[in-house]
């Protein structure tokens, strides 16, 4: 198992943009507040107001929110992703799923059959073996949802979401796309077969 650091340039650009906008708005509001208090006393000074108290209850929450955002973003950007040897790439398409399993040549499509919650080629994983699920999409936003294993990953075009799946019981488990992805949304079930690995 090897760990790599997650990096997605589009996501980092978005974070930097949001950070720039947040800092700019905070500096602008603070500048205008100082300007109103010290350079325009006829506008901002009232006998019933306390400028120091107003400054404190503006600055303290702003600093707390800024620190919280910094800590949250540092956790998101520096989140390590541990890749296992058994990697399953799941690609959401309109309106079926494509699975690519490490160690196997190529991938295969899983398309709904005439029966309710059945597909022609289900995803087959092994019981007790941890799998790295890599979920993405090729067209619109989908959501790979498998309630039996408390698993729900959004499949977003141009972005990879990751989760670990270690099935603890054998059987056939049915999931669904939980994102409204278009007219064929109800025709893309997820069927996962968990089997025992032969030694």
C-alpha positions in Angstrom: 0.0 0.0 0.0 1.4 3.4 -0.9 0.1 6.8 0.1 0.2 9.8 -2.2 -0.9 13.4 -1.6 -4.2 14.4 -3.3 -3.7 17.2 -5.7 -6.3 18.6 -8.1 -5.2 21.8 -9.8 -8.8 22.9 -10.5 -9.8 22.4 -6.8 -6.7 24.3 -5.6 -7.4 27.1 -8.0 -11.0 27.3 -6.7 -9.8 27.3 -3.1 -7.3 30.1 -3.9 -10.0 32.2 -5.6 -12.3 31.8 -2.6 -9.5 32.7 -0.3 -8.7 35.8 -2.3 -12.3 36.9 -2.3 -12.7 36.3 1.4 -9.6 38.2 2.3 -10.5 41.1 -0.1 -14.0 41.5 1.4 -12.6 41.3 5.0 -9.9 43.9 4.3 -12.4 46.2 2.5 -15.0 46.0 5.3 -12.3 46.7 7.9 -10.9 49.6 5.9 -14.4 51.2 5.5 -15.1 50.7 9.2 -11.8 52.4 10.2 -12.4 55.2 7.7 -16.0 55.8 9.0 -14.9 55.8 12.6 -11.8 58.0 12.4 -12.2 60.2 9.4 -16.0 60.7 9.3 -17.0 61.1 12.9 -20.1 63.1 12.0 -21.5 60.0 10.2 -20.5 57.2 12.5 -20.4 58.6 16.0 -23.6 58.5 18.1 -23.8 59.0 21.8 -25.4 55.6 22.4 -22.7 53.7 20.5 -19.4 52.3 21.6 -16.9 52.1 18.7 -14.5 49.9 20.5 -17.2 47.3 21.4 -18.4 47.3 17.8 -14.9 46.9 16.5 -14.3 44.0 18.9 -17.5 42.1 18.0 -16.7 42.5 14.3 -13.0 41.5 14.5 -13.3 38.5 16.9 -15.9 36.5 14.9 -14.1 37.4 11.7 -10.8 36.0 13.1 -12.5 32.9 14.4 -14.1 32.2 11.0 -10.8 32.9 9.3 -9.0 30.4 11.5 -11.7 27.8 11.1 -11.5 28.2 7.3 -7.7 27.9 7.3 -7.8 24.8 9.4 -10.5 23.2 7.3 -8.8 24.0 4.0 -5.4 22.7 5.3 -7.1 19.4 6.2 -8.7 19.2 2.7 -5.7 20.1 0.7 -3.2 17.9 2.7 -5.5 14.9 3.0 -3.4 11.8 2.3 -5.0 9.1 0.0 -3.9 5.6 0.6 -4.0 3.4 -2.5 -4.4 -0.3 -2.0 -3.3 -3.0 -4.4 -6.9 -3.8 -5.3 -8.1 -0.6 -7.1 -11.6 -0.4 -8.6 -12.2 2.6 -10.9 -15.9 3.5 -11.2 -16.9 5.8 -14.0 -20.5 7.2 -14.2 -21.9 7.6 -17.6 -25.3 8.5 -19.0 -26.9 6.1 -17.9 -24.7 3.2 -16.9 -21.6 2.4 -14.9 -18.2 1.4 -16.2 -15.8 -0.6 -13.9 -12.1 -0.9 -14.4 -10.3 -3.3 -12.0 -6.6 -3.3 -11.4 -4.9 -6.4 -12.7 -7.6 -7.1 -15.3 -7.3 -6.1 -18.9 -9.6 -3.2 -19.9 -12.9 -2.4 -18.2 -16.6 -3.3 -18.7 -19.9 -1.6 -18.7 -22.7 -2.5 -16.3 -26.1 -1.8 -18.0 -29.5 -2.4 -16.5 -31.5 -5.4 -17.7 -35.3 -5.8 -18.0 -35.6 -7.0 -14.4 -35.8 -4.6 -11.5 -32.4 -3.8 -10.0 -30.5 -6.1 -12.2 -27.5 -5.5 -14.5 -25.8 -7.6 -17.1 -22.3 -7.4 -15.5 -22.2 -6.6 -11.8 -19.1 -5.4 -9.9 -17.5 -8.4 -8.3 -15.3 -7.8 -5.2 -13.9 -10.2 -2.6 -15.1 -10.5 1.0 -12.6 -9.3 3.6 -10.3 -7.7 1.1 -9.9 -3.9 1.2 -10.5 -2.2 -2.1 -9.7 1.4 -3.2 -12.8 2.8 -4.9 -11.9 5.6 -7.3 -15.1 7.3 -8.6 -15.4 9.8 -11.4 -17.8 10.7 -14.2 -17.4 11.2 -17.9 -20.4 13.5 -18.6 -22.7 14.8 -15.8 -22.6 14.5 -12.0 -23.6 11.1 -10.7 -23.5 9.6 -7.3 -22.3 6.0 -6.5 -24.5 5.0 -3.6 -24.3 1.6 -1.9 -26.5 1.8 1.3 -25.6 -1.7 2.5 -22.0 -0.6 3.1 -22.9 3.0 4.0 -21.1 4.2 0.9 -22.0 7.3 -1.1 -19.5 9.0 -3.4 -20.2 11.7 -5.9 -19.0 11.1 -9.4 -18.0 14.5 -10.8 -16.5 15.1 -14.2 -12.8 16.0 -14.0 -12.5 15.1 -10.3 -11.7 11.8 -8.6 -13.3 10.9 -5.3 -11.8 8.1 -3.2 -13.1 5.7 -0.5 -12.1 2.3 0.9 -14.5 -0.6 0.6 -13.9 -3.8 2.7 -17.0 -6.0 2.5 -17.6 -8.0 5.6 -20.2 -10.4 4.2 -21.0 -12.3 1.0 -24.0 -11.6 -1.1 -25.5 -9.4 -3.8 -26.0 -5.8 -2.8 -28.0 -3.3 -4.8 -27.3 0.4 -4.9 -28.3 3.3 -7.2 -27.3 6.7 -8.5 -28.6 9.1 -5.9 -28.0 12.2 -8.0 -30.6 13.4 -10.4 -28.5 13.0 -13.5 -31.0 13.2 -16.3 -33.9 11.3 -18.0 -32.2 7.9 -17.6 -31.4 8.5 -13.9 -33.6 5.6 -12.7 -32.0 3.2 -15.2 -28.5 3.0 -13.8 -28.6 0.7 -10.7 -25.5 -0.5 -9.0 -25.1 -4.2 -8.3 -22.2 -5.5 -6.3 -21.4 -9.2 -5.8 -19.3 -10.0 -2.8 -17.7 -13.4 -3.1 -15.1 -15.4 -1.2 -11.6 -15.1 -2.5 -10.1 -18.5 -3.5 -6.6 -19.0 -2.3 
